[in-house]
């Protein structure tokens, strides 16, 4: 399966937005959404987060500093894929941008059931966890700093 397929990347981003909205109905800030793909598509990051889903993201990173190795570069490398995926989602009317720049899902635009290969299901499940955790942290600067990126 091609994890960099724009439609699949869009689905991963959508699942993260949904996860965020479970904690904060105002929607995810665009800048945080750009960190979703590097966390969910990279196998090592995905497995660490999935295996620690009962733990807070900040604690997970603290206990697994290997998550930070090359993260900023990965985030930069995946930026074009994220932007293309947002294009696909926007074209299909899957999300709206609020007046304050937050991304909010549009109900009933994406199937609720999480299906696909084991790997694609894992990506989607971790995306939901990441979205929820970003909402719990509720501070962009903290999230960016945690991952070694200057906001």
MOWO-V640481 format. One record per residue. RES is the residue in one letter. PHI is phi in whole degrees, 0 to 359 (NA if undefined). PSI is psi in radians with two decimals (none if undefined). BURIAL is b if it has 24 or more other C-alpha atoms within 12 Angstrom, else e. Layout:
{{RES | PHI | PSI | BURIAL} {RES | PHI | PSI | BURIAL}}
This chain:
{{X | NA | 2.39 | e} {X | 272 | 1.84 | e} {X | 291 | -0.24 | b} {X | 263 | 0.12 | b} {X | 300 | 2.25 | e} {X | 303 | -0.65 | b} {X | 292 | -0.71 | b} {X | 292 | -0.77 | b} {X | 302 | -0.68 | b} {X | 298 | -0.72 | b} {X | 297 | -0.74 | b} {X | 298 | -0.80 | b} {X | 298 | -0.73 | b} {X | 300 | -0.76 | b} {X | 297 | -0.65 | b} {X | 293 | -0.73 | b} {X | 299 | -0.73 | b} {X | 298 | -0.77 | b} {X | 300 | -0.75 | b} {X | 300 | -0.79 | b} {X | 293 | -0.36 | b} {X | 296 | -0.55 | b} {X | 262 | -0.58 | e} {X | 217 | 1.79 | e} {X | 293 | -0.12 | e} {X | 289 | -0.30 | b} {X | 99 | 2.86 | b} {X | 272 | 2.37 | b} {X | 297 | 2.44 | b} {X | 306 | -0.73 | b} {X | 299 | -0.58 | b} {X | 286 | -0.60 | b} {X | 301 | -0.48 | b} {X | 289 | -0.22 | b} {X | 266 | -0.12 | b} {X | 293 | -0.91 | b} {X | 299 | -0.78 | b} {X | 297 | -0.44 | b} {X | 277 | -0.60 | b} {X | 266 | -0.55 | b} {X | 275 | -0.46 | b} {X | 280 | 2.13 | b} {X | 306 | -0.83 | e} {X | 299 | -0.82 | e} {X | 299 | -0.82 | b} {X | 301 | -0.79 | b} {X | 292 | -0.67 | b} {X | 296 | -0.80 | b} {X | 293 | -0.76 | b} {X | 297 | -0.66 | b} {X | 284 | -0.20 | e} {X | 238 | 0.50 | e} {X | 297 | -0.26 | e} {X | 272 | -0.05 | e} {X | 254 | 2.80 | e} {X | 283 | 2.54 | b} {X | 303 | -0.72 | b} {X | 298 | -0.67 | b} {X | 292 | -0.72 | e} {X | 301 | -0.80 | b} {X | 294 | -0.71 | b} {X | 299 | -0.71 | e} {X | 278 | -0.28 | e} {X | 229 | 1.19 | e} {X | 300 | -0.30 | e} {X | 298 | -0.35 | e} {X | 299 | -0.47 | b} {X | 276 | -0.30 | b} {X | 296 | 2.05 | e} {X | 72 | 0.16 | e} {X | 297 | -0.79 | b} {X | 300 | -0.73 | b} {X | 295 | -0.72 | e} {X | 298 | -0.74 | b} {X | 299 | -0.75 | b} {X | 295 | -0.77 | e} {X | 297 | -0.58 | e} {X | 270 | -0.11 | b} {X | 306 | -0.85 | b} {X | 300 | -0.60 | e} {X | 292 | -0.70 | b} {X | 296 | -0.78 | b} {X | 295 | -0.71 | b} {X | 295 | -0.71 | e} {X | 296 | -0.71 | b} {X | 297 | -0.62 | b} {X | 300 | -0.78 | e} {X | 297 | -0.81 | e} {X | 298 | -0.73 | b} {X | 295 | -0.78 | b} {X | 301 | -0.59 | e} {X | 268 | 0.04 | e} {X | 68 | 0.58 | e} {X | 275 | -0.32 | b} {X | 211 | 2.84 | b} {X | 235 | 2.77 | b} {X | 253 | 2.14 | e} {X | 286 | 2.95 | e} {X | 300 | -0.44 | e} {X | 260 | 0.32 | e} {X | 82 | 0.30 | e} {X | 267 | 2.59 | b} {X | 263 | 2.22 | b} {X | 235 | 2.34 | b} {X | 289 | 2.67 | b} {X | 258 | 2.16 | b} {X | 302 | 2.60 | e} {X | 63 | 0.43 | e} {X | 260 | -0.37 | e} {X | 230 | 2.40 | b} {X | 306 | 2.38 | e} {X | 290 | -0.66 | e} {X | 290 | 2.42 | e} {X | 265 | 1.91 | e} {X | 232 | 3.00 | e} {X | 126 | -2.82 | e} {X | 289 | 2.90 | e} {X | 305 | -0.74 | e} {X | 293 | -0.75 | b} {X | 291 | -0.61 | b} {X | 294 | -0.74 | b} {X | 300 | -0.76 | b} {X | 301 | -0.78 | b} {X | 293 | -0.70 | b} {X | 293 | -0.74 | b} {X | 293 | -0.61 | b} {X | 301 | -0.74 | b} {X | 297 | -0.77 | b} {X | 299 | -0.82 | b} {X | 300 | -0.78 | b} {X | 301 | -0.82 | b} {X | 299 | -0.76 | b} {X | 295 | -0.73 | b} {X | 302 | -0.72 | b} {X | 293 | -0.67 | b} {X | 295 | -0.70 | b} {X | 294 | -0.68 | b} {X | 59 | 0.38 | b} {X | 213 | 1.98 | e} {X | 301 | -0.75 | b} {X | 298 | -0.74 | e} {X | 300 | -0.79 | e} {X | 298 | -0.88 | b} {X | 299 | -0.77 | b} {X | 296 | -0.73 | e} {X | 304 | -0.66 | b} {X | 266 | 0.20 | b} {X | 72 | 0.54 | b} {X | 241 | 2.36 | b} {X | 283 | 2.24 | e} {X | 294 | none | e}}
